[in-house]
Amino acid sequence: MTPRNLITDVAGVLVSNADDARLVSGVTAIIFEEPRVASVDIRGGAPGTRQTDRLEPHRTVERIDNLELYG
């Protein structure tokens, strides 16, 4: 398979999503076949973040099984 520079090109990473047009809302799930180490670095003047404090670089989480992105 030819790489397309997408997250789905990474071995062991699965991606799925669902949306509701009436609510104008959706969610993307990134699922790891094996637990992974995670960290986050958010930049900008007014980022719309929630519940990311546990993933700050100095608080590296031991392992995660998935990530959810809401919009």
Secondary structure, DSSP 8 states (H G I E B T S, - for coil): ----SSGGGSTTEEEEEEEETTTTEEEEEEEEEEEEEE-----SSS----S-GGGSGGG-EEEEEEEEEE-
